[in-house]
Amino acid sequence: MLETGAIANAVSPLVVGLLGLLAICGKAYATDGYFYSGYGTQSNGIAGAGVAYPMDALAIVSNSAAAFALGDRTDVALDIMIADRRLALTGNALGPDQTFSGNGGGPIPLGGPIPLLEFGLTRRQGEKFAFGVAVYEDGVLTDYKSNPFARFGASGRAGATLIQVNVSPTVAYEIVAGQTIGVAVDFSEQLFQVRGIQPFSQRSADPAHFSNVGSDYALGYAAKVGYLGKLTERLSIGSYYQSRSHSQSLGKYSGLLVGQGSFDIPMTYGAGITFKATARLDLIADAHRIEYGEVPATANPLNLLSSGHDFGTSDGPGFGWRNVTTVKLGGNYRIDSAWQVRAGWSHATNPIPRSQTLLSTLAPAVVQNQFTVGATWTRPSGLALSTYALYAPRKTVKGYESIPAAFGGGEANISLGEIAFGFGLGWQ
């Protein structure tokens, strides 16, 4: 775990201010669990693929080796997502069957259009080196104006906020022509808040630090390594690995999160391939793995309560999530020197088992399929304007033995559907 020293104290106020803004203006939801499906407008047009197909400077998020292939480039991306989160409680002895919206309330609900800016920059240094930096975000927001846990004794609104802002300085080196490696360090700060789940604190080792205690923040870091290689004139491959983060504890939630507030960002890794089918058409495929199941706060199941393990202890309950595998397929077609169009499809395994839907009401990340389209218009000056649109059909996970008998039994059925679109401005 990190110790909060002079550097953290100097950096933290700036990042905390950014997190505070993102809590209002951040992504409404993510699509691969609580990770966003892709980074950069052009990659999002092919459903987040691109480990072996870097198109804009935010590609270094997915593969740090891409910094060399991109040359001197700067990109700014704006994403807007609209998510519809819902919960249905059925067969519960403490109240009638009822459906709840997790999209908030008031004139601008959390489910409404919510923007996010991302930034990427790469620069060549000499004949073999390149440097870059990317700023990006992942996370989740839910807000139940009508608290589904009120029947258990909760008061006020219910919901959760998890925002992870990442700054990723990167260096890449071309070993031989067409073969590049890259390394990066992701510096992160997390904002975490939970409200409206007070009744569960009766099974907490520290009830005073369980729910409705405001926002908490934690610094962290993780290491990245990537490879990008051109095998033939028509075939390229890439791969990447990002370690599990080392993060500070979220002390305000030491009675909720496993190990007295531990909440690391999970390890991820993957690979990609690009095939130039024709002079104008490129075909892209990726496979990614997110190891939610290796982080106790996300992995430990709720039924640990029945064996005497309270919330907040080293082997206490978490959200019960499994590891996620995603497959992303896309195609990019160059109409002429100015215009490109693209489309993609992504499929992710569901991280939430049917027995773990109750606490995942706070983060119903069950979307599995995403369909995207996009386009880029490039000027002779090197200025590029890009856009994309994403549709993720509603997915429902029906609970099975999901509500403990102590809370009246029955089932918690969670669902999520999303649409998103974005715009990118780049300079080559």
C-alpha positions as a printed Julia matrix, in Angstrom:
428×3 Matrix{Float64}:
   0.0     0.0     0.0
   1.16    3.57   -0.64
   2.2     5.87    2.18
   0.89    9.43    1.8
   4.03   11.53    1.59
   5.08   14.93    0.35
   4.55   14.09   -3.34
   1.08   12.71   -2.76
   0.16   15.73   -0.65
   1.3    18.05   -3.42
  -0.41   16.21   -6.26
  -3.6    15.16   -4.52
  -5.42   18.55   -4.3
  -5.2    19.03   -8.07
  -6.43   15.52   -8.85
  -9.13   15.73   -6.17
 -10.39   18.89   -7.82
 -10.52   17.07  -11.16
 -12.33   14.15   -9.52
 -14.86   16.51   -8.01
 -15.62   17.9   -11.46
 -15.81   14.42  -12.96
 -18.25   13.35  -10.25
 -20.64   15.84  -11.87
 -19.51   15.51  -15.48
 -17.97   12.03  -15.67
 -19.02    9.01  -17.66
 -22.43    7.8   -16.62
 -21.26    4.22  -16.85
 -18.69    1.93  -18.33
 -19.24   -1.07  -20.56
 -16.65   -3.78  -19.7
 -17.57   -4.01  -16.03
 -16.57   -0.58  -14.73
 -13.91   -0.11  -17.45
 -14.84    1.86  -20.54
 -14.96   -0.14  -23.77
 -12.23    1.85  -25.53
 -10.03    4.93  -25.39
  -9.92    7.44  -28.21
 -12.69    8.34  -30.65
 -11.35    6.25  -33.52
 -10.86    3.13  -31.39
 -14.38    3.53  -30.02
 -15.66    3.46  -33.6
 -14.44   -0.17  -33.8
 -15.89   -1.12  -30.39
 -12.69   -0.35  -28.47
 -10.4    -2.6   -30.54
  -6.93   -1.45  -31.54
  -4.15   -3.15  -29.54
  -2.49   -3.77  -32.92
  -4.15   -0.84  -34.72
  -3.21    2.56  -33.2
  -5.1     5.42  -34.8
  -4.92    8.31  -32.34
  -2.78    9.25  -29.35
  -5.14    7.69  -26.79
  -4.16    4.31  -28.26
  -1.24    4.3   -25.79
  -3.79    3.53  -23.05
  -4.37    0.11  -24.64
  -0.82   -0.47  -25.85
   2.1     1.67  -24.69
   4.18    0.48  -27.67
   1.85    2.44  -29.97
   3.59    5.71  -29.06
   6.35    5.11  -31.63
   4.02    4.17  -34.5
   1.86    7.27  -33.93
   4.74    9.73  -34.3
   4.01   13.35  -33.33
   0.32   13.45  -32.55
  -2.11   15.17  -30.16
  -5.73   14.17  -29.57
  -8.63   15.41  -27.48
 -11.77   13.26  -27.16
 -15.25   14.05  -25.85
 -17.52   11.12  -24.91
 -21.19   11.39  -23.99
 -22.99    8.37  -22.56
 -26.6     7.75  -21.59
 -27.14    4.7   -19.37
 -30.4     3.23  -18.07
 -29.94    1.21  -14.87
 -32.85   -0.64  -13.25
 -33.54   -2.98  -10.35
 -36.58   -5.19   -9.75
 -37.16   -6.74   -6.31
 -39.44   -9.79   -6.41
 -40.67  -12.27   -3.84
 -39.29  -10.31   -0.89
 -41.17  -10.76    2.41
 -40.51   -7.17    3.55
 -42.23   -5.42    0.66
 -44.15   -5.79   -2.59
 -42.59   -6.57   -5.96
 -41.21   -3.26   -7.16
 -39.01   -1.75   -9.87
 -36.49    1.04   -9.21
 -34.54    3.39  -11.49
 -30.88    4.03  -10.77
 -30.73    7.06  -13.06
 -31.29    9.72  -10.4
 -33.95   12.4   -10.38
 -34.47   16.11  -10.8
 -34.11   18.19  -13.97
 -30.75   16.6   -14.95
 -30.73   12.95  -13.83
 -27.53   10.95  -13.83
 -29.0     8.89  -16.64
 -29.02   11.97  -18.89
 -26.24   13.08  -21.26
 -22.97   13.29  -19.31
 -19.73   14.43  -21.01
 -16.11   13.47  -20.48
 -12.89   14.87  -21.95
  -9.82   12.68  -22.55
  -6.39   13.66  -23.81
  -3.44   11.96  -25.49
  -0.08   13.14  -26.83
   2.86   11.31  -28.47
   6.23   12.64  -29.67
   9.15   10.98  -31.49
  12.59   11.47  -29.94
  15.34   10.62  -32.39
  15.18    7.54  -34.59
  14.29    4.92  -31.97
  12.4     6.49  -29.06
   8.99    8.02  -28.55
   7.28    9.48  -25.51
   3.66   10.09  -24.68
   1.09   10.8   -22.03
  -2.63   10.01  -21.77
  -5.3    11.2   -19.35
  -8.39    9.01  -19.14
 -11.08    7.77  -16.77
 -13.12    4.71  -15.81
 -15.88    4.27  -13.27
 -19.54    4.0   -12.42
 -22.36    6.21  -11.13
 -25.74    5.08   -9.8
 -28.39    7.12   -8.01
 -31.66    5.6    -6.76
 -33.96    8.5    -5.86
 -36.38    5.9    -4.48
 -34.17    3.76   -2.24
 -34.7     0.03   -2.92
 -33.23   -0.76    0.53
 -35.82    1.36    2.36
 -37.82   -1.82    3.07
 -34.81   -3.06    5.05
 -34.6     0.16    7.08
 -32.48    2.43    4.85
 -33.15    6.16    4.51
 -32.41    8.75    1.86
 -31.23    8.04   -1.66
 -29.1     5.03   -2.53
 -26.25    4.74   -4.98
 -22.54    4.61   -5.57
 -19.86    6.71   -7.23
 -16.57    5.22   -8.39
 -14.36    7.4   -10.56
 -10.79    6.45  -11.44
  -8.76    9.2   -13.11
  -5.55    7.92  -14.69
  -2.48    9.78  -15.94
  -0.23    7.51  -18.0
   3.28    8.72  -19.0
   4.7     6.37  -21.64
   7.98    5.6   -23.41
   8.38    3.35  -26.49
  11.47    1.95  -28.2
  11.78    0.46  -31.7
  14.02   -2.6   -31.29
  14.31   -3.22  -35.04
  12.27   -1.86  -37.91
   8.59   -2.64  -37.3
   9.1    -4.13  -33.83
   8.41   -1.87  -30.84
   8.07   -2.25  -27.09
   6.63    0.29  -24.67
   6.36    0.81  -20.94
   4.19    3.13  -18.88
   3.13    3.87  -15.33
  -0.51    4.6   -14.62
  -0.89    7.07  -11.76
  -4.46    6.97  -10.53
  -6.69    8.64   -8.01
 -10.0     7.09   -7.07
 -13.1     8.83   -5.81
 -15.44    6.48   -3.94
 -18.79    7.08   -2.28
 -21.68    4.84   -1.21
 -25.0     5.93    0.27
 -28.31    4.42    1.3
 -27.21    0.91    2.36
 -27.23    1.52    6.13
 -29.14   -1.69    7.11
 -26.23   -3.91    6.02
 -23.91   -2.18    8.52
 -25.29   -4.46   11.25
 -22.92   -7.06    9.76
 -19.92   -4.71    9.54
 -16.75   -4.81   11.62
 -16.83   -0.99   11.6
 -20.44    0.29   11.16
 -19.38    3.95   11.46
 -17.38    3.64    8.21
 -19.85    1.78    6.04
 -22.35    4.07    4.25
 -23.26    7.76    3.96
 -19.85    9.02    5.07
 -19.15   11.2     2.01
 -16.47   10.91   -0.66
 -13.09    9.33   -0.04
  -9.99    9.44   -2.23
  -7.04    7.1    -2.8
  -3.84    7.42   -4.82
  -2.41    4.44   -6.67
  -0.1     3.27   -9.4
   0.24    0.36  -11.81
   2.84   -0.73  -14.38
   2.2    -1.33  -18.08
   4.17   -3.02  -20.84
   3.2    -3.38  -24.5
   4.42   -4.82  -27.8
   3.54   -3.84  -31.37
   4.97   -5.73  -34.32
   4.6    -5.74  -38.08
   4.93   -9.33  -39.3
   4.29   -8.66  -42.99
   3.1    -5.73  -45.07
  -0.46   -6.86  -44.39
  -0.32   -8.38  -40.9
   0.4    -6.73  -37.53
   0.07   -8.01  -33.97
   0.14   -6.42  -30.53
  -0.16   -7.29  -26.87
  -0.21   -5.56  -23.5
  -0.16   -6.21  -19.76
  -1.18   -3.89  -16.93
  -0.49   -4.91  -13.34
  -2.98   -4.74  -10.51
  -2.67   -1.32   -8.93
  -1.11   -0.57   -5.56
  -3.63    1.79   -3.99
  -4.16    3.53   -0.69
  -7.01    2.35    1.48
 -10.34    4.16    1.41
 -10.49    4.72    5.15
 -13.96    6.24    5.21
 -15.28    2.89    3.94
 -13.11    0.59    6.07
 -16.28   -1.04    7.4
 -17.58   -1.86    3.9
 -14.63   -2.78    1.69
 -12.61   -5.94    2.24
  -9.45   -5.47    4.29
 -10.5    -2.2     5.94
 -10.99   -0.16    2.77
  -8.78   -1.86    0.18
  -9.88   -1.27   -3.43
  -7.16   -1.95   -6.03
  -7.71   -1.56   -9.77
  -7.59   -5.07  -11.3
  -4.92   -6.48  -13.57
  -5.7    -6.44  -17.3
  -4.01   -7.96  -20.34
  -4.79   -8.73  -23.96
  -3.69   -9.08  -27.55
  -4.75   -7.9   -30.97
  -4.25   -8.53  -34.68
  -4.73   -6.36  -37.76
  -5.05   -7.67  -41.31
  -4.99   -5.35  -44.34
  -7.57   -7.17  -46.43
  -7.29   -4.68  -49.3
  -5.52   -1.4   -49.96
  -8.48    0.36  -48.29
  -9.95   -2.14  -45.83
  -8.37   -3.1   -42.5
  -9.81   -5.84  -40.29
  -9.09   -5.69  -36.55
  -9.6    -8.21  -33.72
  -8.77   -7.96  -30.01
  -9.14  -10.15  -26.93
  -8.95   -8.63  -23.43
  -9.05   -9.97  -19.88
 -10.01   -7.97  -16.76
  -9.35   -9.81  -13.49
 -12.08   -8.44  -11.22
 -12.14  -11.86   -9.58
  -8.61  -11.39   -8.18
  -9.38   -8.2    -6.19
 -11.14   -9.11   -2.92
 -13.31   -5.97   -2.81
 -14.89   -6.86   -6.15
 -14.53  -10.66   -5.98
 -15.59  -11.89   -2.53
 -19.21  -13.16   -2.53
 -21.99  -11.84   -0.31
 -22.69  -15.3     1.14
 -19.5   -15.04    3.2
 -21.81  -13.36    5.71
 -23.42  -16.73    6.4
 -20.08  -18.18    7.5
 -19.44  -15.37    9.99
 -17.24  -13.05    7.91
 -18.34   -9.44    8.41
 -17.98   -6.55    5.98
 -14.62   -4.79    6.23
 -12.65   -7.79    7.48
  -9.75   -9.32    5.54
 -11.98  -12.14    4.26
 -15.3   -10.29    4.32
 -17.9    -9.96    1.56
 -17.44   -7.92   -1.59
 -19.5    -7.59   -4.76
 -18.97  -11.17   -5.96
 -17.75  -10.28   -9.45
 -16.01  -12.73  -11.8
 -13.19  -12.11  -14.28
 -14.29  -10.64  -17.61
 -13.14  -11.66  -21.09
 -14.0    -9.42  -24.03
 -13.68  -10.0   -27.76
 -13.69   -6.96  -30.04
 -14.0    -7.08  -33.84
 -13.91   -4.15  -36.24
 -13.28   -2.9   -39.73
 -11.89    0.42  -41.0
 -12.42    1.5   -44.62
 -10.58    4.4   -46.31
 -12.92    5.95  -48.86
 -10.27    8.39  -50.08
  -7.43   10.5   -48.66
  -9.89   12.54  -46.6
 -12.55   10.11  -45.36
 -12.51    6.89  -43.33
 -15.52    4.98  -41.98
 -15.55    2.14  -39.47
 -17.75   -0.22  -37.48
 -17.31   -2.73  -34.69
 -18.82   -5.27  -32.31
 -17.72   -6.24  -28.82
 -18.87   -9.05  -26.55
 -17.98   -9.29  -22.85
 -18.67  -12.08  -20.41
 -20.95  -11.04  -17.54
 -19.04  -10.26  -14.31
 -22.08  -10.61  -12.0
 -23.37  -14.09  -11.05
 -27.1   -14.5   -10.4
 -26.42  -15.02   -6.68
 -24.6   -11.68   -6.37
 -27.11   -9.2    -7.78
 -28.2    -7.56   -4.51
 -25.08   -5.47   -3.78
 -24.44   -5.1    -7.52
 -27.58   -2.97   -7.53
 -24.99   -0.24   -6.85
 -23.1    -1.17  -10.03
 -25.28   -3.24  -12.4
 -22.52   -3.71  -14.97
 -24.21   -6.47  -16.96
 -24.06   -5.1   -20.53
 -22.46   -7.67  -22.81
 -22.85   -6.67  -26.47
 -21.87   -3.34  -28.04
 -22.33   -2.19  -31.62
 -20.47    0.85  -32.93
 -19.96    2.98  -36.04
 -17.58    5.85  -36.65
 -15.91    8.13  -39.19
 -12.87   10.41  -39.57
 -12.33   13.42  -41.85
  -8.67   14.39  -42.32
  -7.42   17.65  -43.81
  -4.11   18.02  -45.74
  -2.79   20.07  -42.8
  -2.98   16.97  -40.56
  -6.09   18.07  -38.66
  -8.51   15.15  -38.13
 -12.13   15.27  -36.96
 -13.65   11.99  -35.77
 -16.94   10.78  -34.37
 -18.53    7.52  -33.19
 -21.8     6.13  -31.86
 -22.32    3.12  -29.57
 -25.39    1.04  -28.8
 -25.39   -1.58  -26.02
 -28.71   -3.47  -25.87
 -30.33   -3.87  -22.47
 -29.17   -6.91  -20.55
 -30.97   -8.29  -17.48
 -29.55  -10.69  -14.89
 -32.27  -12.32  -12.8
 -31.19  -13.08   -9.26
 -31.12  -16.6    -7.84
 -31.0   -16.88   -4.04
 -29.72  -13.31   -4.2
 -31.4   -11.75   -1.12
 -30.4   -13.3     2.24
 -33.18  -14.79    4.36
 -32.38  -12.26    7.11
 -33.6    -9.55    4.7
 -36.75  -11.36    3.64
 -35.43  -13.51    0.82
 -36.59  -13.16   -2.77
 -34.64  -11.93   -5.77
 -32.89   -8.79   -7.03
 -33.02   -8.55  -10.84
 -30.66   -5.95  -12.31
 -30.48   -4.55  -15.84
 -28.51   -2.04  -17.88
 -28.71   -0.56  -21.37
 -26.53    2.15  -22.91
 -26.03    4.46  -25.82
 -23.01    6.69  -26.32
 -21.45    8.97  -28.89
 -18.25   10.93  -29.06
 -16.15   13.43  -30.95
 -12.41   13.66  -31.39
 -10.03   16.37  -32.58
  -6.51   15.35  -33.59
  -3.35   16.87  -35.02
  -0.69   14.77  -36.76
